Amino acid sequence: MHTKDISDKQRELGYLKDFSCEAYFDTEVGREQLRSLWTAYCLHNGLMVDTGTYDNDILELWSAVSQVEDDTAEWSDFDSFDNFMCAYLV
């Protein structure tokens, strides 16, 4: 991976974390938007579920999300968040 690729990936993950801070996860639309953005992020960056890189990135995203909304209709902890987020990837 080139340095440019890493910074693009980090920028995209940063956008997801910023989105998480501004999103309203009490609505299904907000949760689905985040999952769709996450799915696109994984496809852009060739991430496969349950690999080291995927796990590191989803944990980093969870860290940002859980500061805003750690309990919704879709998730109540990291495991349920992870399962929700990977639904379109498995």
SULGIVEN-V348762 format. One record per residue. RES is the residue in three letters. SS is DSSP state (@ for helix, = for strand, . for the rest). D_CENTER is the distance of its C-alpha to the mean C-alpha in whole Angstrom. Layout:
RES|SS|D_CENTER + RES|SS|D_CENTER
This chain:
MET|.|21 + HIS|.|23 + THR|@|22 + LYS|@|21 + ASP|@|18 + ILE|@|17 + SER|@|17 + ASP|@|16 + LYS|@|13 + GLN|@|12 + ARG|@|13 + GLU|@|10 + LEU|@|8 + GLY|@|10 + TYR|@|10 + LEU|@|6 + LYS|@|8 + ASP|@|11 + PHE|@|10 + SER|@|9 + CYS|@|12 + GLU|@|14 + ALA|.|13 + TYR|.|15 + PHE|.|13 + ASP|.|17 + THR|.|17 + GLU|@|16 + VAL|@|15 + GLY|@|13 + ARG|@|10 + GLU|@|11 + GLN|@|10 + LEU|@|7 + ARG|@|7 + SER|@|9 + LEU|@|7 + TRP|@|4 + THR|@|8 + ALA|@|10 + TYR|@|8 + CYS|@|9 + LEU|@|12 + HIS|@|13 + ASN|@|13 + GLY|.|14 + LEU|.|12 + MET|.|13 + VAL|.|12 + ASP|.|13 + THR|.|14 + GLY|@|15 + THR|@|12 + TYR|@|10 + ASP|@|10 + ASN|@|11 + ASP|@|7 + ILE|@|5 + LEU|@|8 + GLU|@|8 + LEU|@|5 + TRP|@|7 + SER|@|10 + ALA|@|9 + VAL|@|8 + SER|@|11 + GLN|@|14 + VAL|@|14 + GLU|.|13 + ASP|.|13 + ASP|.|15 + THR|.|15 + ALA|.|17 + GLU|.|14 + TRP|.|13 + SER|.|15 + ASP|.|14 + PHE|@|11 + ASP|@|13 + SER|@|13 + PHE|@|9 + ASP|@|8 + ASN|@|11 + PHE|@|10 + MET|@|6 + CYS|.|9 + ALA|.|12 + TYR|.|12 + LEU|.|12 + VAL|.|15
